[in-house]
Amino acid sequence: MDFTIAPPGRIPLRRRRFVLVDVPDLALLPIALPNLRSVFARAGIETRLQQQALTALA
């Protein structure tokens, strides 16, 4: 999936491909932040070729 990350009040990063990842934070964040409604984690690498290679190896 291609996304542009644009934090509020900041210049957006270049559009890049991200993949969903499973991290321990997904279990810990709701405990630390009880009002949190949803959480997702994604990882992205600088070049598309690197991302495609790691996705293929996963």
C-alpha positions as CSV (number, residue, x, y, z in Angstrom):
1,M,0.0,0.0,0.0
2,D,1.3,3.4,-0.9
3,F,0.7,6.2,1.6
4,T,1.8,9.8,2.2
5,I,2.6,10.4,5.9
6,A,1.6,14.0,6.9
7,P,1.8,14.7,10.6
8,P,-0.3,17.8,11.6
9,G,1.6,21.0,11.2
10,R,4.6,19.3,9.4
11,I,5.7,19.0,5.8
12,P,4.5,15.6,4.5
13,L,7.1,12.9,3.8
14,R,7.5,11.6,0.2
15,R,4.9,9.0,-0.8
16,R,6.2,5.5,-0.1
17,R,5.1,1.9,0.3
18,F,4.3,0.6,3.8
19,V,3.5,-2.9,5.0
20,L,1.5,-3.8,8.1
21,V,3.6,-5.3,10.9
22,D,2.9,-7.0,14.2
23,V,4.7,-5.4,17.1
24,P,4.3,-5.7,20.9
25,D,3.2,-2.1,21.1
26,L,-0.2,-3.2,19.7
27,A,-0.8,-5.0,23.0
28,L,0.9,-2.5,25.3
29,L,-0.5,0.8,24.0
30,P,-4.2,0.1,24.9
31,I,-3.0,-0.6,28.5
32,A,-1.0,2.6,28.7
33,L,-3.7,4.7,26.9
34,P,-7.1,3.4,27.8
35,N,-9.0,6.0,25.7
36,L,-7.2,4.8,22.6
37,R,-9.7,3.6,20.0
38,S,-7.4,2.1,17.3
39,V,-3.8,1.4,16.7
40,F,-1.9,0.1,13.7
41,A,1.8,-0.2,13.0
42,R,3.5,0.0,9.6
43,A,7.0,-0.2,8.4
44,G,8.5,1.4,5.3
45,I,11.9,1.4,3.7
46,E,13.4,4.2,1.6
47,T,13.5,2.6,-1.8
48,R,10.7,0.6,-3.4
49,L,13.1,-2.2,-4.5
50,Q,14.3,-2.8,-0.9
51,Q,10.6,-2.9,0.3
52,Q,9.6,-5.3,-2.4
53,A,12.6,-7.6,-1.6
54,L,11.8,-7.6,2.2
55,T,8.1,-8.2,1.5
56,A,9.1,-11.2,-0.7
57,L,11.4,-12.6,1.9
58,A,8.8,-12.3,4.7
